[in-house]
Structure formats: C-alpha cells, structure tokens
Amino acid sequence: MNRLELRLNWGAYTVWWRTLLMVLIWSAAAAAESEHRLTILHTNDLLGRLLPEPYFDEADWGGFARLAYLIAEQRSTRADSVLIVDGGDALGDSPLAGMDAGRMVVQLMNAMGYDALAVGNHEFDYGLDSLRVRTSEANFNVLSANVRVAPDSTALFTPFVLVERAGLQIALIGLLSPQALKVINPVKNPDLNIDDPHLILKTLLAGPAGQADLQVLLVHMSAQEARDLVRAFPQVDLCIAGGFGRETRRGAGEHVVRFAGGGYLVTTPGWGAFLGQVDMTLRREGDEVILVDVQPRLVPVSPEVPQDQTVASLIDEQQETAQRTQQQQLGNAKEPIEDATQWVADLIRTRLNTEVSVINQGTLRSLTLDGDIQLGTLANLVRYDDVLVRVEVLGSQLKAMADSSAKRPLGSQRLVFSGYDVQTSLIGGRPLVPEEEYQVATTSYLASGGDDYWTKREAPNMESADWITLKQMLEEHIRKYPNLGRWDGVRQGGRRVWKNSTKLNGSLSHTTLDASASRYSGVSFLGGHDALAWNGQFESRTSYESQRGTLVALLRTGFGQLRTPTGLREAVDRLEGDVLYTWSQRRLAPFLGLDINTVWTAASGEKHPLALRFKGGLHKKFSSNAGVRVGLAVERDQVQATNVMGLEIAPEYKEELRPGNVVSSQAKFFWGVRQRSTLSLQNFNSLRIRLLGNLAATLDANFFLHRDSQVQALAVKSELQVGLGY
C-alpha cells in the first residue's frame, strides 16, 4: 500500500467516525426531546384563608403570601413546564375574604398565575350572581362540566380546557359532586342542577379531551367518590381533588392514592397549610405518550417560608379596610354570653315571633361574646349570613329533624333548637303533637332542604321576614340593647298563638244500630239508620295556646243519606262541639269544658235533640301519645228539661306510625246518677295513611253505647267508614 492509498483510507475512516458520532449526538438529542418533565402545583379547600392560621399545635401556617412565594420560586426557573391548579373551595367563609365576596381571593390567584380552578360548593357561598362576577374577573379557567342551571340546562362554567406545558397537550376537566346540592344554599343559587360526574366524564373523554396527551381531573367531592371515579376511568392519569374534609389529627389524612391501573389521586390537607407538588416524567413514543414516573409530595407552607411582599401588601390593605369597617362599635356585653349559638337561636325565635326556631351549628363560629361588640365581632360570629324565614312544620318533622341531628357525624350539621326541648319533647312547655303544625323560624338554607333535613318534596313553603339576614338581625338587636345582657329582648317560654286545622272526609259508611237505639230519640249520637251509604265528615279544630294554658274548640260532624222507596233517610247524622280549657305546665292539669251534642235533622213534628254537658276536673298526660281526663259533669237535656250529674272519664291516644300516618283513639265515658241513672260511651278510632301531600286514605271505626233508667235497655251503634280525607 502506497502513501496515497493510506492517506485515502485514513480519510474514509475519519469521515465514517465523524458521521457515526454525529448520528449518536443527534439520537441522544432526539431521545432527550421525546422526554417531558412536568410539574403540577395544586391547592384545595383554601376557603379564603388569606392569612396564616394555626395548624394543630403550631401557629402561623399557610397564608396566600407564602403560597405566592413558593409558586413564584417554581415558575421562575421553568415557567413553561409548571401548571398551577386548585381543587375547589378557594372562596369560602373567612371574614377577611368574605368582606368583598371573594374578589380579593380571585385577584391574588390571578397574581400567582393559577391556570384553573375546579368549582367547589363554597364557591356558591355568596350566591350565583356573585359567582358569575368572580368568574368574569378570573384570568384562570373556572371549570365544572356537570353544573347546570334549570330550566334550560344552561352550563354555568367551562367543562374542560386544553393547555400546553412541557411540550404536552393537557386536558384539565372540572367536576363537582352531586352531594354538594345538600350544602349549597338554594335561595342564593336557584335552579341549580349537578349531573352524574361518571356520565359527563365518559362523554368528555370520547371527545377532544380524551385525545390530549395527558388527562388531569380537578374534582371536588368526597374521598370515596373520587376513588370510585378514578377506578372507573383508568385512562385518567391524575386526579387532583378537594372536599375530603379536614384532618382530625395531624398527618392522619390520606393525600396520595396510587391505583392498580396506574392513575394517581392527590389532595392536600387544605387551608393553604401545604402546597401540593406532582413532578411527572413522560415519554413520547410515536403518537403515544407514556407516563414514566410520578413523584407527588406536600410542600409545607410553614413559618420558615418567606412571604411574597406584593401579595402581602395587598392582603395588608384588605386588612386595614376591614379593620376600619369592623372596629365600628355596636355595644357591650355586660355579662359573658358563652352559649352564643343558643342565644342566636333564641333571638331568631323572638324576632320572627314563632313557637320554635332552629339553626345548624355550622351557620355560626364558636365564640363567646364578652366586653366590646363591634361589627367585626359579628363578622367573626356569623359564618354564613343567610336570610331568615318562617315555615309551617309538622311536629313529626321537628322530631325527625332532632333525631337526624343527633346522628350526624359532622358537628356543623347538628341543629340547635329554641322553644323545642328535644329531651322532654315539649314545645313552649306543652307536649309536641306529631300531626300538629308549628310555626318555625330558620334560615332559608335549612328551609330549602340544606344539610338534607328535608327532601325537596318535603321542604316547607317559606315566608320571608322582610328579608332580614342573620347579621342584620344581630346588629339591630345589639344597637337596641347597647349594654347587652343574655336575656335582654329575648322572649322566654312559649308564645301566645292561634292555630286552626280542618279535615274533610268522604267515605263509604256502614252504620249498624240495634233495636233499642230507636227508643232513645233524645240521644243525638244514636241518630241514623242501618245502612251502607256514602258519608261526608267535617272536623275543625281551633286552639289558643299561651304559657298559662290552652283553649281548644272542636267541631265534628258527619252526615250521610240513603235513598229508599219512600224517600231519603239519614244513615249517619251527628253534630258535636267541644270547648275545653286546660291549665298548662302541671303534672295534673285542671280543666273546664263544655260539650254540645245534636243532629242536623229531626223526625217530622219533633224537636232536634240537644244535650249540653258542663265538666271540670284534672288532665293527666302519661306520655306524648296518651293521656286521660277525669272530672265531674252535669248533662242538660234541653228537650226533656232534665239534668244528670255524674262522672266523665275521657282517655285519648294518638301516635304517628311514620311521617303523615296517624292512628288515634278518643273516648268519653259518662256515668250519671242524679234524676235518672245514665251510662254512655262515645268512642272514635281513626287511621290516616298519607297518600300524596295532604291527601290521605282513612279508616274510621266508631262505637256508641247508651243506657238510662227511663228506658232500661242498652242501645248499641257502630260506624265503619273507609274513604279519602284531606
């Protein structure tokens, strides 16, 4: 080989090695370009906590200024690969954030560079109109795919958004639990509907959101709901959640869940005590993006974290404005009011002039009123400033609410009553009557079915009290009593109240009388004839209740006719009236009363039978369902002009088998011994089964006995009636 050949061969080798080196360098660069590193910073359940707050036994954790510093630190080095999102309830119940209905919260989230927020239930705290304004002010995406407004099912928020980070197309999808409707005020947020998130997500993933490189869910729901959702959709890579609730002890919450299908569920303890961070590595292989590594962690927002001075200055300005407003003096508590929640319930009952009031504990914060009372005191006391309303509620519903409240695991959902003693089942000192309606003052939130104490069908009709809110009522009361005592202006005990109830019945009645009944023409309750005929019944009860006693007037009548070859004859004919006054709040309550018994029709040429019975004695209640009256009575027969003195015993029993279904039995036994010996019994038994609203199926079985010394025969009458009542 000559020198020329060697030089040429060496040159060929050099070119080959240079080419190979370039290919290797190019391949390495291509491999590096196909790998994507993404960081997602996430928060949830901030609840408007602009300032640091205690985190269990440590003070001064969290705060938007520290969050802003940590977020800015991440964005400063690789803004194009950092995504910032929130899992809902960023707005909330803090007094500082509430003074402008969450405007400052949105402003600060804009400054921190948030990309998206999933709507939570607390976003609705200030009402739908306010939330629409906050949404328009946000520079980030406010997401919820399953929230609509009836009747035209208008979508309220953007369902999902496609964003570009780290060379990836990422679909952010917002979803809210349908259970949120139980805690969203329906008066402030009318006609709100929340669809099944599973159905909505299935539809979205079949469209452009499902074609993105990465699917990230932003959900606000319970831990179990979130787990079920991620399990049902294994194609979802990451679910960032809010709404799991506060930790019961430090570190007790579950903040990362990895599923067998490869998906991740992450959250934070809330209130801004930690910033969630998820570092993801993904590799693109052709048209497919492979999730290589996921590293979720919680970054403590502890006192050692510096504050972003720009954000801190904005919060300071908000604080100064709030302090100037909230330092306005209203009055002074001359004695500590430690049971503030019960005091507020008592005030509501007094202000709206009702028998009972009820609020949930979550409406107020635990606070003792002592010394100076300022506007800021009310802002700290009242968590949710709701409209106060009056409703008519059955006694059975009140009892069911109390029973449900005692079983609630969340203290904020438990109820505080005024005027209704749950332990003794007394209302204003009188036993609760299941089928009786009571005037109740409450918040529009509870009256509309909030906290699930009523279904939408059962929720009572509301009557506003001049649309006064809780804070307005408290401010008005404290200004009226500037040197405030616990019971100043608070009505103690029950109030005076008129009540009226009416029942109408149409039924098929089978009346049976024995032969002796016709011999007692002057005894009105033995009127009528053996027959099977249609019967109409009417009952009206009017009562006046005060702390001293109860006056009750009862009118009860039944009438039915049967067509015979000779004309119409009465199958049922009865007209009765009772007036009774009972003194209250005694173990043996004295009573006075008057009974009137007559009929609608009389035989030709005869007078209408009319009997008056004056009575007085003692009333004993054995339970809320049963009692008896025992007293002396004088019965006056107006037709025969005779008086009979004797003893009356009147037992009564009434029980609600289930809401709206009532069984009752009343009897009057009279034994007369003067002028003529008399023995009589009137017994009324009824079963009402609610069908729809106030419409009920009815079954009545009534029995009547009478014997006196003039006829010397026992007369028996019975009525069996089946029909419909209203």
Secondary structure as UniProt FT lines:
FT   HELIX           3..34
FT   STRAND          35..43
FT   TURN            47..48
FT   STRAND          53..55
FT   TURN            56..57
FT   STRAND          58..61
FT   HELIX           64..78
FT   HELIX           79..81
FT   STRAND          82..86
FT   HELIX           95..98
FT   TURN            99..102
FT   HELIX           103..112
FT   STRAND          116..118
FT   HELIX           121..124
FT   TURN            125..126
FT   HELIX           128..137
FT   STRAND          141..143
FT   STRAND          147..149
FT   TURN            150..153
FT   STRAND          154..155
FT   STRAND          160..165
FT   TURN            166..167
FT   STRAND          168..176
FT   HELIX           178..182
FT   TURN            186..188
FT   TURN            190..191
FT   STRAND          192..194
FT   HELIX           197..205
FT   TURN            206..207
FT   HELIX           208..211
FT   STRAND          214..220
FT   HELIX           223..232
FT   TURN            234..235
FT   STRAND          238..242
FT   TURN            250..251
FT   STRAND          256..258
FT   TURN            260..261
FT   STRAND          264..266
FT   TURN            271..272
FT   STRAND          274..285
FT   TURN            286..287
FT   STRAND          288..300
FT   TURN            303..304
FT   HELIX           309..326
FT   STRAND          329..337
FT   HELIX           340..351
FT   TURN            352..353
FT   STRAND          356..360
FT   HELIX           361..363
FT   STRAND          369..374
FT   HELIX           375..381
FT   STRAND          387..394
FT   HELIX           395..406
FT   HELIX           411..413
FT   STRAND          415..418
FT   STRAND          420..421
FT   TURN            422..425
FT   STRAND          426..427
FT   TURN            428..429
FT   STRAND          430..431
FT   TURN            434..435
FT   STRAND          437..443
FT   HELIX           444..447
FT   TURN            448..449
FT   HELIX           450..452
FT   TURN            456..458
FT   STRAND          463..469
FT   HELIX           470..480
FT   STRAND          483..484
FT   TURN            486..489
FT   STRAND          497..513
FT   HELIX           515..519
FT   TURN            521..522
FT   HELIX           524..526
FT   STRAND          531..545
FT   STRAND          549..564
FT   TURN            565..566
FT   STRAND          567..583
FT   STRAND          588..598
FT   TURN            604..605
FT   STRAND          610..621
FT   STRAND          626..637
FT   TURN            638..641
FT   STRAND          642..658
FT   TURN            659..660
FT   STRAND          661..672
FT   STRAND          678..692
FT   TURN            693..694
FT   STRAND          695..708
FT   TURN            709..711
FT   STRAND          715..725
//
